[in-house]
């Protein structure tokens, strides 16, 4: 690799000590150094590199400019407790088109909430944490712009769990969110606030994020519909990232057709997000998802995923309900069979490797190899890490950093690479099954929603509230398949028979075939009343 110049300005701070201080970090196994005879030359090259680095840092950043004239930000405020009894709103605002350009748009007349890891210029972003303070984005996420252009009104942002790193709804820096069907029980996460707001009719629809199930889990817990689209179908530009190979954003609403409509409004490449790869439909060729969703499923095939109904944390009542729900497709003309995919048991461990090692690199500001938009204003808020920030980080985030650094420092350096290759193997297993079946079905969550933990609990007690929660959801984040949760009934917690909480059925499809997932969701929804189905 060539160097651009050896020119050095007066006052350049680089000395030979910077070279000798850098090389030991190359390896934990031994103390690496440069040869004494070559130290002056490496020092000169590093000094020249410093000139390039500081020059780039001195340049103005290059980010999309939000159209705050067409879409002004009005009445931006943090609601009072009286205005926010569910604690589900992170911020309230009114953002809509002030021109006639979106008249007749797909989402005209609809209200939308954004998960509070979405950038919306001029509206503060909490990201569910006290680690980051006083961050007001300067850009709009692409998907946020698209809902506005489609005629929707964004009326605020829903609370998300702490840095979107937890699946039970008591980790946010703004306090717990209770399940709307039973106080004291989890509303799921990390798109917890948006799901609760939809379930309680405070907003029509929402856009959430999903790295391990964070759209589908709260959809399941709150009795609504949530779709994690095919990886890259909806641009993730302008949304707080956990790890780029598992970042997804997608729609939540009360019905499948509303989810389909919102998906149509936000799908397609934006020319920025490098997650959007071959197969992503061009903006001029976005499928008419609502029209496709109402097509009949006569003659189609459904595979009930055996490993999904027999997870290590499965509640037999939940598994029985999902099988019963899946069998309803037979009355609609589909064939329903069980199918085994052994890799489904392995995939949560593969997800764990990625969500520890690779995510740690990004949390430490070391992520690289990307093309796209980097929200440097956000990075400047959480880096560098300090003791105060670490103490305010939720236990799941602390655990990611500890696990990731340990693995990188003490284990075989091929661990992440091995997991990456094995993920492709599991994806091939799912693909093989989906070559025989139009969709796979399984419980979204293997058990009935659990009680909320306490912020005063120790690390293990907090983590145990989510044990086994994502066994059926996280795999489709690493493989990228579209997966949607629809509500199919209520069940009581085993130790609280007077409480009834929603249960979700997950429908999984082929890459880029989100339309078929929507078809099966709509067909079930139209034929059954989910609120009475399990009675």
N, C-alpha and C positions, 0 to 999 in steps of 0.2 A: 504494500500500500504506500502510495507516494505521499510526500509532504508538500504543502502549498508554498511554504516560504521558511527561511531561517532568520528573517528580520525580527529584531527585538527592540522594543521602545525603551527609552530611559525610564527607570523606575520599575522595570519588570521584576516581580518578587521571587521568581523561581531560583532556587539554589540546588546544589547537589543533594542536600538533605531531603528535598522533596522526592528525588529519584530513589534514594536509599530507603526512604520511608514508605514508598509505594510498593516496591517489589515484594516485601514479605507477605503482603495481602494476596499475592497470586496463589499461594498454596498454604493450607493448614498443615500439610504433611512435612514440609521442610522449609527452612529459611532461604528463600530465593533472593539472589542479588545479581547485579550486573558486575562485570569484570572491572577492577579498579582502573585499568588502562582505558576503558571505554566510558567511564563515568562522566568526564567532561563533555563528551559528545552527546550522550543521552540527555545531559542537563541542558545543553544548547537546543536540542530538538524539543524538549519539554517546554522550555521558555518560549519557543516559537509557537508551540501549540497553545500555550496560555494566551498569546496574543489573539489567536483565532477564536478561542473560547470566549474571551471577554468581548471581542467584537460582536459575536452573535448575541451575547447577552445584552449588549447595548442597543440592539435594533428594536424597533417597535414590533409588537406581536401582530400576528395576522389571523384574525378570527372573523367569522360571519357577523355582519351588522344587522341586528334585529330591526324590524320595521315598527318602531314604537309610535309612528304617526298614524299608520293604518290601524295598528293594534295597540292603543294606549293602555298603560297599566293604571287602573283606577282603584281607589279605596283599598290600597294595600295595607293590611294590618294583621297583627296576631290577635285572634279572637279571645275575648275574656272567657273565664270558666263558665259564666252564665250563657254565653253565646256558643259554647263548645262543650256541652254536657257529656258527650261521648269521648272527648279528648282526641277526636279523630282528625280534626283540622290542624295542620301545621301553620298554614297561612291562609287568609282569605284575600281575594282580589277579584276584580272584574276585568277581564281582557276579552275583547271581541272586535270584530271588524267594524270600522266606522264608515266604510265605503259600501257600495253596492256590488263589489266584485265577488263576494261569496254568496250572494243571493241565490237561492235555489240549490245550494250546496248539499252534499250528502248528509251533513250534520246540522243543517239549519234548525234552530230552535232547541238544540240539545245542550245540556250543561255537562261539562267535563272537569274532572279533578285530575291532577298530576301527582304521582308519587313524589315525595319531597327529596328526591335525588335528581330531579329534572331541573335543568337550567331554564329559567324564565327571567329574562333580563329585567332588573328593577324590582324583582320579588325575592326577598331573602330566602336562603335555603339552609335548613337545619341539618338535613341528612340524618335525622334521628339521634344526633350525638352532641355532646358538649366538647368533644375533641376539637371541632371546627367552630370557630366563633366569627360572627359578623361577616359571613360570606353572602354577598349579593351578586349573583351572576351577571355577566355583561353580554351574554348571548342567549338565544332561544334554542332549545333542543329542536332538531329537525321535526320530530313527530309533533311537538307542541305547535310549531308553525303550521303544520299540515292540518291539524284539527281546526285551527283558526281560519285557515283558507277555505276549509270545507263548511264554514258557517257556524261552528260551535262557539259557545261562550265558556272560557275557562273561568271557573268561579273560585279556585283556590287549589291548595296542595294538601294532600293527605299525609298524615304522619307515617314515617317509615321506621322500621326498627334500626337499632344503632349501627350506622354505616351499612345498613342492609345486610348485616351479618348474623341475623338471628331469626328463628322461625316461630317463636312464641312472643305474644304481644305485650311484654313488660320490660323491654330493653331500651326503649326510646328515652332520650334525655328529658322529654316532656312528660313522662309518666306512662303508666299502663293504659292499654285499651282493652275494654272488656268485650266479650262476645255479646252481640246484641240479643241473643236468645237466652243468655244466662250470665248474670254478673258473676265475676270470679273465674270465668273460663276463658281460655285463649281464643283470640280472634285470628290466630295464625300470623304469618309474616313471611317476608318483610314488608309486603305491600298492605299492611294491616289497616291503616287509616282509610285508604281508598275503598277497600272491600266493605268496611263497616258503613261508610258513607253511602255506598250504593244500596246495601241491604236495608238501610233505614230511610231510604228515599230522600237523602240530602243532595244527591247528584244523580244524573242519569247514567253516566259511564265514566270510566277512568282509564288512564294509562299507567301501567306498573312495570316493574322490573323483575327478572327471574334469572337467578344464577344456580339455584338449587331446588327451586319450586316456589319462589316468592310471589308469583301470580296465582298459581294453582292451589297452594296451601290455604291462603286466606279465602280464596273463592270457595273451597270445600268447607271450611269452618263456618262461613257466613251464609251459605246457601245461595250463592250466585255463580255466574259463569266466568271463567277466566281462561284465556288462551295464551300459552307460550308458543308463538309462531315458529316456523322453521328458522333456524339460525340465519340471521342476516336478512330476513324478509323485511323487517322494519328497521330503519337505521337507528343505531344507538348513539349517534352524534349528539353531544351536549347532555349526556346523562352520566352521573357518577358511576364509575366502573369498579367492579371487583376484580375481574380477570377477563381479558378480552375474548378468550376462546369459549367462555360460557355466558357472556353477557347477552341477555335477550330483553326486549321490551315488547309489551303487547297489551291487548284490551281486556277490560273487565266490565261486565254489565249484568243486568238481571236476566236477560234472554240471549239465546244464541244468535238470533238475527241482529240484535243490537251490537253484539261482539263482531259479527261479520261485517256490519256497516262501518264500524270504527276501524276494523282492520283494512278495509278497502281504502279508507281515507288516508291511512298512514303508511301503507306498504310501498315498497319500491326503493331503488337506489337513490342516494342523494349526492353521489359523486365525491363523498368525503370519507364515509365509514368503510374501512377495509374489511370489515366482517362480511360485507355484502359481496358474495362470490358468484361464480358461474351458476346459472339457473335462476337467479333472482329476476323476476319479471321486470321489464322496462316500465317506466312510468306510463308509457302509452299502451301498455299491455297488461295492466293490473286486472286480474280476474274480477268478475262481478260476483264477489263472495256472497252477498245476500241472495241473489238469484240462484246461485249454485247450491246454497245451503238448503233450499226448499225442494230440491230434486229427490225423487223417491229412492229408497235403498233396496228395492226389490232385486233379488238375485245376487246381492253382495254377500261378503263373508266376514264374520267377526271372530277374532281369536281371543279367548279369555286367557290372559297370561298366568300360567300356573304358578310361577315363582312370585308373581305379584300378589296373589291371594294367599300365599303361604310364607310371608316374610317372617323374620324372627320376632317381630313385635306385633304380628297380626292379631286383631281381635276377631275371633271366629264369627261374631255377629256381623261385623263389617264385611268380611269376605262373603258370607252368605247373602247379604243384601246386594252386593255388587254382582254376584252370579245371577241372582234373581232379576236384577235390573237388566243385565246383558241378555238374558233369555227373552226379554220382551221384544228384542229385534226379530225373533222368529215369527211373531205375529205380523210383522211388517214385511215379511217375505225374504228375510236374510237367513243365512246359515250361521249357526253359532256353535263353536267347538272350543275345547281347551287346546292350548299350544304351550309347549315348554321352550324357554330360551334360557339355558343355564347361565349365560353371561350376565343376566339381570341380577344375579346374586353377587357377582364380582363388581359390578359397575359402581356401587357406592364407594368402595375402597379406591377405585381409580379416580373418582370425583374428588375424594379426600386428598389424594396426592396433589392434584392440580390446584385445588382450593387452599392448600397449605403452601406448597413450594412456589408456584408461579404467582399466586396472589401476594405472598410475602414480598416478592421482588417489586411488585407494583406498589404495595403499601409503603415500601422503603424508598420509593422514587427511582428504582433501578430498572423498571420495565423498559423494554426497547424492542426494536424490530417491527415497528408499526408505521403505517401511513394513515393519516387522518387528522382529526382535531384533538389537541391536548388542551385541557382546561388548566392552563398554568396558574391562573388566579386561584383555583381550588388547591392545586399542589402547594402553592405558597402558604396556604392557611394551615395545612396539616404537617408540613415538613419544615424543619427537622423535628423528629420525635423528641419529646422531653418527658421527664418523669411525670409531670402534671398531666400531659396528654395521655400517656400510657395508663395512668390511674383512672382517667375518665373514659377510657376505651372499655367497651363491654367485654365480659369474660371471653366471648367467642372470638373477638378480634385479638385480644391478648393471646389466646390459645393459638390462633393462626400464626402469629409472629413467632411464638416460642417453638411451635412444631416445625414451621418452615425453616427457621434458622438452624435448629438442631439437625434436621434432615440434610440440609445443604452442607453443614460443617462436619457431620459425623458419619453419614451414610454414603453408599456407593453413588457417585455423581451421575450415574445413568438412571437413577430412580425416576425422574420426571420423564425422561425419554422412553423408558420402559412403559410407564403408564400411558403415555401418548400413543404408543404403538398398540397397546392392548385395548385402548378406547376404540381404535379403528376396528379391531377384531370384534368387539361387542357390537359396534355399529353394523358390521357385516352380518352378525347374527340376527339383529333386529330386521335388517333389510331382507334377509332370507325368509323370515317369517312373514314380512309384509309383502313379499312376492306371492304368498299363498293366501293372505288375508288382506282385506281392504283396510281394516283398522284392528288395533289391539285394544283391549279394555282391561282395566285393573283398578283397585282402589287408589284414589289420589293420595289419601293418608290411610295407613293400615289400621288406625284405631280412632275411637271417638275423641273429639277435642278434650285436652286435659285442662286441669286447673292452672291458673297463672301461678308462677313462682313469685318470690319476693326479691326486691333489690338488695335486701339485707342477707340473703342466703349466701353461702360460700360458692366457690367456682363450680364444684361438682354438682351441687344441688341445682344450680341454675342450668347447667348443661344437661342434666337429666330430664328437664322439662321438654327437651327436644330430641331425646334419644329415639332413634328409629323413625323420626318424623318424615325424613326425606328419602327413605329407602326406595320408594316407588316413583319419586319425582326427579331426583338429581341426575339420574342416568341419562335422561333425555336432554339435559343441559349440555352434557359432554358429547353426546352423539348428535345433537342438533335437530332431532325429529320434532315435528309439531305435536303438541300435547295440550289437551283442554280438559278442564274439570267442569262437570255439570252436576247440579244437586240431584240426588235420587232418593232422599228420605231423611228421616230423623231417627236417632237412636239415643238411649240414655247412657250416661257414664255408668260403669258397672257398680259403682258405690253410691250412686245418686239417682235412683229410679224416677224421681219426680221431675228431673231435668231432661229435656229433649234437645239434641244438638244436630245440626246438619251433617250429612255425609255426602262426599263427592265421588263420582265415578270419572276416572280419567280415560280419555279416548286419544289414542296415539296413531299417527299416520305416517305416510312416506314423506321424504324430503320434498318440499315445494307443493305438497298436496294438502295444504291446509283446508281446501274446499271440501274434501271428503270428510275430514274431521268435523267440520261444521255441519255437513249433511247428517252425519250420524248423531251429532248432538241435537240438532233441530228435530230430527225424526223421533228421538226418544222424548224430547221435551213436549212435542205436539201430541204424542200418544198417551202421555202419562201426566198425572198431577203429582209432582215430586213431594209435595207436602203431606199427601195422604198415602203415598205408595208403600211405605214401610209399616203402615198401621195394621 
